[in-house]
Amino acid sequence: MLEKRFLGITDIKVSPIGIGVMMWMGGKGILGRVAPSITDEVKNDIIKESFAGGINFFDTAEMYGFGRSEANLAKALKANGIDDKDVIIETKWNPLLRRARNMRRTINKRLHYLDGYTIDLYMVHQPISFSSIKTEMKELARLLEDNKIKSVGISNYNAEKMRKAHEELEKLGIPLAANQVNYSLVRRNIETNGILDTAKELGVTITAYTPLAAGLLTGKLHNNPEALKNKFVMYRWVAKRNLEESIPLVETLTEIGKAHEVLPGQVALNWLVTFHGDTVVTIPGATKAYQAKESAGAMSFSLSKAELNEIAEVAERFL
Ligand SMILES: NC(=O)c1ccc[n+]([C@@H]2O[C@H](COP(=O)([O-])OP(=O)(O)OC[C@H]3O[C@@H](n4cnc5c(N)ncnc54)[C@H](OP(=O)(O)O)[C@@H]3O)[C@@H](O)[C@H]2O)c1
């Protein structure tokens, strides 16, 4: 079983694999076109399977239905009787067309939707806003001081911007806990564009989002390309683009998985959180209970050095 690890140099410990609940914003109307409708029973079962398998952290955001995903997460945690102290929750402020001071105006909304659960990590969702990184980091420091949040992070920041955020926080004596970025075996650019090296150098955790390439790395879309039709349009393009090219990779994941009696998607997740030591954690999405069970199960075996390297080699084309 892979051990829990610290978020950056904070004292917050997370399982190497968490669960992303972006899709829990769905339902009716416009959001229903992006995300599926998931019943309360299924959401409750996803939480149950997650905890049963050793997962202790969940990722959500203001952007995910403007509070719907956050509220649904809190509701399902409550339904499972999960105490605040036993769960790590990360959520994100949406900076688009806003100034940093908007954070203090909207933080109570976030806390309201989270219904008594603590914001263990609060992130700026992406770097585009009307305020500078310096002002945003100062605002996050203020939320920390006011005890509204427990740690500070960023998302979708490049190496240079991550360094700047780290520098501004360091002046205030605050660690930058994490940078959440798109990272999977079919999207490995953080290994070459400086993000991963900078994170290692600064002691910042990388939280890999879209780690299964929206399900592609489970092999299910190779087995049934028709299923692509049900995917949100953005994911459909990316999956289509990588479908052919990822065949050798999925074959390797399947072969290595057989030796450990696990599935290709589980091998892909395990690789992601072990190949670079403790630097990377990940948050696969789950819309069904079996998915949370399988994601948690990805922490239950160890890949050998030779297997880790073989996977890295066959996925070299995605660097
Ligand atoms: N910071 C950012 O800008 C950002 C951007 C995107 C995502 N995120 C975060 O990252 C999380 C995960 O990303 P993601 O949903 O984009 O991609 P992902 O984790 O690569 O894919 C999740 C999808 O893969 C399928 N899946 C999961 N486990 C499976 C299994 N065991 N077997 C078969 N299929 C499985 C499901 O598809 P079906 O629903 O079709 O079954 C699920 O919805 C999000 O929930 C969100 O919290 C952050």
The ligand as an ORCA input file, in Angstrom:
! r2SCAN-3c Opt
* xyz 0 1
  N      -7.316     22.417    -12.251
  C      -7.895     22.235    -13.408
  O      -7.896     23.106    -14.292
  C      -8.595     20.921    -13.668
  C      -9.028     20.599    -14.977
  C      -9.659     19.365    -15.190
  C      -9.855     18.489    -14.108
  N      -9.444     18.855    -12.859
  C      -9.643     17.954    -11.696
  O      -9.167     16.645    -12.025
  C     -10.176     15.668    -11.806
  C     -10.032     14.502    -12.763
  O      -9.901     14.938    -14.085
  P     -10.829     14.511    -15.308
  O     -12.176     14.099    -14.837
  O     -10.691     15.617    -16.276
  O     -10.073     13.280    -15.967
  P      -9.699     11.773    -15.576
  O      -9.564     11.638    -14.122
  O      -8.572     11.413    -16.449
  O     -10.959     10.964    -16.096
  C     -12.088     10.757    -15.325
  C     -13.046      9.910    -16.123
  O     -12.425      8.684    -16.462
  C     -13.339      7.642    -16.384
  N     -12.874      6.691    -15.356
  C     -12.410      6.947    -14.107
  N     -12.047      5.813    -13.477
  C     -12.304      4.818    -14.348
  C     -12.160      3.411    -14.280
  N     -11.655      2.824    -13.194
  N     -12.539      2.675    -15.361
  C     -13.037      3.255    -16.465
  N     -13.207      4.598    -16.586
  C     -12.846      5.366    -15.539
  C     -14.686      8.231    -16.012
  O     -15.359      8.469    -17.241
  P     -16.964      8.293    -17.375
  O     -17.538      9.357    -16.495
  O     -17.193      8.499    -18.826
  O     -17.275      6.914    -16.877
  C     -14.284      9.525    -15.323
  O     -15.262     10.516    -15.404
  C     -11.475     16.453    -11.936
  O     -12.552     15.830    -11.251
  C     -11.105     17.773    -11.315
  O     -11.230     17.683     -9.897
  C      -8.800     20.034    -12.629
*
